[in-house]
Structure formats: C-alpha cells, structure tokens
C-alpha cells in the first residue's frame, strides 16, 4: 500500500484505442509533479459514457479508494470520486498540533488577481509557516475540493478556479475553518452577509470530519473546530458599522408571544440571553457583546446550529480567529 504526497491537479488526455475509438485517460498529479493514471473514460460526453478506475491505481492506493465503486455512468459521480481521492491525500498530511482554527478573508474586487484578493490572511500565514516558502492547501466545500498553491503569502495555482466556480465577487467574504493543518472547509457570504450555497455544497460525497474515514486517515480533532453543515442560518457582522444587525438577523427565530432564551457559544463559554415577546433582553445582550471586547476592523460570524443555539466566531483585524484569555491555554 503506497503513501503519497497530496494530489493537487487533475489532468486528462485523449487517445485512440485498438478499435479506433477515442478514450480519455485521467491522471492525478501530486505536489512533486508526478502523475498517476487513475481512470479511463470511453464515449465521454455521450449517453453511453463509462468511467472505469484503473485496477493498478486502486491496488496501489487502496487506502484512498476505500470502498468506493470502480465504475461510473455519470461524470458528476466520477468527479466526486476524484475529489475524495484528493481530499484523502491531503488528510494524510495532517499534523497533530493545536492552532487557531478559523480564518476570515474579504474579496475586494471582481477579479481573483488583485494584490488584496491574492493575499492570504496574516494569521493563516503564521499557521502555514509560509514565509518565502511554497506550500499547498485544500479548500473544501462539501462535495468539491480545490487544491491551492501558496507562494510568498499569496494564493497561486488553483485560486482562480476556486473563485470562478464559487462566483466570488467584490464584497463577498470567505470563512475558512481548519479540518487539519492544510484542509479548510469554506463558508462563503455575500454582500448582504448571508451565506451562499452552491448546488454542490448540499451534497455529501465527502465524509464529514471524524466520521467514515479510514482509521489511518483520521483527522486531527482541534478543540471545537467543526460544525454540522445542517446549520439553519449563517451570517457575518461587520463590527465597524452594523450595531443592530445581530438583533435584526435573529428576530425571525423568536416567538412574538411568551418567554424564550437564546444561547451564544464562543470557544469554551456560553451566554444565555432571555427573550420576551420576541425581544432579547438588552442588558444581557450588552453584557455578552461587552465580553467580546470588539474593535474596529473585527468581524463576527454567527452559525445557528439549531433553533436558538448560535455558535459565535470572532475574527481579529488580521483575519484570524480571536483567541480569548479563557481559551488561551488550549493553544499553549
């Protein structure tokens, strides 16, 4: 059973078989530039297309292939398999260490190549130790993955593809959450600070972290980094200007008659805010916001993981998760 460096690109070539038919051979290319042939497709782009994995590849990389099928009739299913292979190849590179887990990035232009859009968040740079080095990360949105090269603190190969396929534009925000030190689940928010789901992001071709992974590929369990993508609402708040946005966004979750309470969870702390006739208690809300110790340039992401339970992530001005004193020892 082989071990590999991460597969970062997928390539294909067309060739003529012995019956003079055109077939397409797919390859996965690793960081070192070595290409492995993984599958052959006959009658591609027709109703009779057949996608077949190469037995030699399955045997050599059985721990990546797992119990996946080896033949497919539809390209989407075949592409899901490729995404899974890339994902597992990155999972294997995990490092068992603590680190900040959430990162935030503005998209400041409609093109991927402006200096600001290419720049990685400062805190992420420190985590990746990418000073003057080249490294690869994997951006992941449920059933799709994008290997992206990092060169001199900037997104490189793979970044344009990620931006185009996720329709990123000026004013959008990206939240990256660590699954391992090099795999990041992506949350995308539009100009109205509302989460954006692409068609593929509701699929489950890739396993959620900590579940259904081969034992040799279990991901690191950093404290509190993962959430269930069945969240009922996700939004961000700009600490500079939008003082009432939290109240406005949460109001639809409250009943307008009677008493309720909402719980805000941040790292190891929770705050319970009484809600009476659909209105949060101002004093308790002010106390909660005061403990966040917010500054101009910081951001908040709210993930409503279930009714009246809100997970809170605060980002500092450098695009990294803000670590509070009560949680600091988690990263020592």
C-alpha positions in Angstrom: 0.0 0.0 0.0 1.6 3.2 -1.2 1.7 6.5 0.6 1.6 9.7 -1.4 2.2 13.4 -1.3 -1.1 15.3 -1.9 -2.7 15.1 -5.3 -3.1 18.8 -6.4 -4.2 18.7 -10.0 -6.3 16.5 -12.3 -5.4 16.2 -16.0 -6.6 14.1 -18.9 -5.5 13.2 -22.4 -7.4 11.7 -25.3 -6.1 8.6 -27.2 -7.3 6.1 -29.8 -7.8 2.5 -28.7 -7.2 -0.6 -30.7 -10.8 -0.4 -32.2 -10.1 3.2 -33.4 -12.4 4.7 -30.7 -11.4 7.7 -28.7 -10.9 7.2 -25.0 -9.9 9.7 -22.3 -7.3 8.8 -19.6 -7.4 10.8 -16.4 -4.4 11.5 -14.2 -3.8 12.9 -10.7 -0.7 15.0 -10.3 1.0 15.3 -6.9 3.0 18.2 -5.4 6.2 16.8 -6.9 4.7 16.8 -10.4 4.4 13.0 -10.6 1.3 11.9 -12.5 -0.7 8.7 -11.7 -3.1 7.4 -14.3 -6.3 6.8 -12.4 -9.1 6.0 -14.8 -10.2 5.7 -18.4 -13.4 7.0 -19.9 -15.0 5.7 -23.1 -17.6 7.5 -25.1 -17.2 10.6 -23.0 -19.9 13.3 -23.4 -22.4 10.8 -24.7 -25.2 8.9 -23.1 -23.2 5.7 -23.2 -20.1 7.0 -21.3 -18.4 4.6 -19.0 -15.8 5.7 -16.4 -13.6 2.9 -15.1 -10.9 3.3 -12.4 -7.6 1.6 -13.2 -7.0 -1.6 -11.1 -3.4 -0.8 -10.7 -4.2 2.6 -9.1 -6.8 1.1 -6.8 -4.4 -1.6 -5.6 -1.6 0.8 -5.1 -3.7 3.5 -3.3 -6.4 1.2 -1.7 -6.4 3.4 1.4 -7.5 6.4 -0.7 -10.1 4.4 -2.8 -11.6 2.6 0.2 -15.0 1.0 -0.6 -15.8 3.4 -3.5 -17.1 1.9 -6.7 -14.7 1.5 -9.6 -17.1 2.2 -12.4 -19.5 5.1 -13.0 -22.1 6.1 -15.6 -22.2 9.8 -14.8 -19.5 12.3 -14.8 -20.7 14.0 -11.5 -20.2 10.7 -9.7 -16.8 10.3 -11.2 -15.8 13.8 -10.2 -16.9 13.1 -6.7 -14.5 10.1 -6.6 -11.7 12.3 -7.8 -12.5 14.9 -5.1 -12.5 12.2 -2.5 -9.1 11.0 -3.6 -7.6 14.5 -3.4 -9.2 15.0 0.0 -7.8 11.8 1.5 -4.4 12.5 0.1 -4.4 15.8 1.9 -5.8 14.3 5.1 -2.8 12.0 5.3 -0.6 15.1 5.6 -2.2 16.2 8.9 -0.1 17.4 11.8 -1.4 16.7 15.3 -1.0 20.1 16.8 -3.1 22.9 18.2 -3.6 26.1 16.2 -6.1 28.9 15.5 -9.0 27.2 13.7 -10.9 29.9 11.9 -9.8 32.5 9.3 -11.6 35.3 7.5 -10.9 37.0 4.2 -12.6 39.8 2.3 -13.0 39.7 -1.5 -12.3 43.3 -2.6 -12.5 43.0 -6.4 -14.4 41.1 -9.0 -11.2 39.6 -10.4 -9.1 37.0 -8.5 -5.7 38.5 -9.3 -5.6 41.8 -7.4 -3.0 42.0 -4.8 -5.5 42.1 -1.9 -7.5 39.2 -3.2 -4.4 37.1 -3.6 -3.0 37.8 -0.2 -3.7 35.2 2.5 -4.9 36.3 6.0 -1.9 37.2 8.1 -2.8 34.8 10.9 -3.1 31.9 8.3 0.3 32.8 7.1 1.7 32.2 10.6 -0.1 28.9 10.9 1.2 27.7 7.5 4.6 29.0 8.2 4.6 30.1 4.6 7.3 32.8 4.8 9.1 32.7 1.5 8.0 29.0 1.1 5.7 27.1 -1.2 3.0 25.0 0.3 -0.4 23.6 -0.8 -3.7 23.8 1.0 -7.0 22.2 0.1 -10.2 24.4 0.1 -13.3 22.2 0.5 -17.0 23.0 0.1 -18.7 19.7 0.9 -18.5 17.6 -2.3 -15.9 19.7 -4.1 -12.3 20.4 -3.4 -9.7 22.9 -4.8 -6.0 22.3 -4.2 -4.5 25.8 -4.0 -0.8 26.7 -4.0 0.5 29.2 -1.6 3.6 31.2 -2.7 5.1 34.1 -0.7 1.9 34.6 1.3 -0.3 34.7 -1.8 -2.8 32.3 -3.4 -1.4 30.9 -6.5 -2.3 28.0 -8.8 -5.9 26.8 -8.1 -7.1 30.1 -6.7 -8.6 31.4 -10.0 -10.5 28.2 -10.4 -11.9 28.4 -6.8 -13.0 32.0 -7.3 -14.7 31.3 -10.6 -16.5 28.2 -9.6 -17.8 29.8 -6.4 -18.8 33.1 -8.2 -16.8 35.3 -5.8 -17.1 39.0 -6.3 -16.4 42.3 -4.7 -17.8 42.5 -1.2 -18.0 38.7 -0.6 -16.4 37.2 2.5 -14.8 33.8 3.0 -14.5 32.0 6.3 -12.0 29.1 6.4 -12.2 26.6 9.1 -9.4 24.1 9.8 -10.2 20.5 9.4 -6.5 19.7 9.5 -3.4 22.0 9.2 -3.8 22.0 5.4 -7.5 21.3 4.8 -10.0 24.1 5.1 -13.8 23.9 4.9 -15.1 27.1 3.2 -18.1 29.2 4.1 -19.0 32.0 1.6 -21.0 35.1 2.5 -22.4 37.6 0.0 -22.6 41.4 0.2 -25.6 41.2 2.5 -23.5 39.0 4.9 -25.7 36.0 4.1 -24.2 32.5 3.5 -24.1 31.3 -0.1 -24.7 27.7 -1.0 -23.7 26.4 -4.4 -25.5 23.4 -5.9 -22.7 21.0 -5.0 -22.4 22.3 -1.4 -25.5 20.4 -0.4 -24.1 17.1 -1.5 -22.3 14.7 0.8 -19.8 13.0 -1.4 -17.1 13.6 1.1 -17.3 12.3 4.6 -17.7 14.8 7.5 -14.5 15.0 9.6 -14.2 12.4 12.3 -16.7 10.1 10.5 -16.4 7.3 7.9 -12.7 7.9 7.4 -10.2 5.0 7.2 -8.6 4.6 10.5 -5.2 5.6 9.1 -6.6 8.9 7.9 -8.5 10.2 11.0 -8.3 14.0 11.0 -7.0 16.0 13.9 -9.6 17.0 16.4 -8.8 20.6 17.2 -11.0 22.0 20.0 -14.4 22.9 18.7 -13.5 23.5 15.1 -16.2 21.6 13.3 -19.9 22.2 12.9 -22.7 20.3 11.2 -23.5 21.8 7.8 -27.1 21.4 8.6 -27.0 24.9 10.2 -30.3 26.7 9.9 -28.7 30.1 9.3 -25.2 31.6 8.8 -24.3 35.3 8.6 -21.5 37.7 9.4 -21.4 41.1 11.2 -19.0 43.9 10.5 -18.0 45.4 13.9 -17.4 48.8 12.3 -20.9 49.8 11.2 -23.7 47.3 11.9 -24.7 47.7 15.6 -28.2 46.4 15.2 -27.6 43.6 12.7 -27.5 40.9 15.3 -30.9 41.8 16.6 -32.3 42.1 13.1 -31.0 38.8 11.9 -32.1 36.8 14.9 -35.6 38.3 15.2 -37.3 35.8 12.8 -36.2 32.9 15.2 -38.2 34.3 18.1 -41.8 33.9 19.0 -43.6 37.2 19.5 -45.6 35.9 22.4 -44.1 34.3 25.5 -40.7 33.7 27.0 -37.7 32.1 25.3 -33.9 32.2 25.6 -31.1 32.0 23.1 -27.6 30.6 23.8 -24.5 32.1 22.3 -21.5 29.7 22.4 -18.0 31.0 21.9 -15.0 28.7 22.4 -15.5 27.3 25.9 -18.0 29.9 27.1 -21.8 30.2 26.7 -24.1 33.1 27.3 -27.9 32.7 27.8 -30.0 35.7 26.7 -33.6 35.9 27.8 -36.1 36.7 25.0 -39.5 38.1 25.9 -42.2 38.6 23.3 -39.6 38.3 20.6 -37.2 40.8 22.0 -33.8 40.0 23.5 -33.0 41.4 26.9 -30.9 44.5 26.3 -28.9 44.3 29.5 -27.9 40.7 29.0 -27.1 41.3 25.3 -24.9 44.3 26.1 -23.1 42.2 28.7 -22.5 39.5 26.1 -21.2 41.9 23.5 -19.1 43.7 26.0 -17.3 40.4 26.9 -16.4 40.0 23.2 -14.1 43.1 23.5 -14.6 44.1 19.9 -12.5 46.6 18.0 -12.9 48.4 14.7 -11.8 46.1 11.9 -13.0 42.9 13.6 -15.8 40.6 12.3 -18.2 38.2 13.9 -19.6 35.0 12.2 -22.8 33.5 13.6 -23.7 29.9 12.8 -27.2 28.9 14.0 -26.5 25.2 14.5 -30.0 24.6 15.8 -33.0 26.6 17.0 -31.9 29.3 19.4 -28.3 28.0 19.7 -25.8 30.3 18.0 -22.2 29.5 17.6 -20.0 32.6 17.5 -16.6 33.1 15.9 -14.8 36.4 16.3 -12.1 37.4 13.8 -9.4 39.9 14.5 -8.2 42.6 12.1 -5.6 40.2 10.7 -8.2 37.6 9.5 -7.6 35.1 12.2 -9.8 33.6 15.0 -9.6 35.8 18.1 -8.4 33.7 21.0 -9.7 34.9 24.4 -7.8 34.6 27.7 -10.2 31.9 29.0 -9.3 29.8 25.9 -5.6 30.7 25.5 -4.3 27.6 27.3 -5.9 25.4 24.6 -3.1 26.6 22.2 -0.1 26.5 24.6 
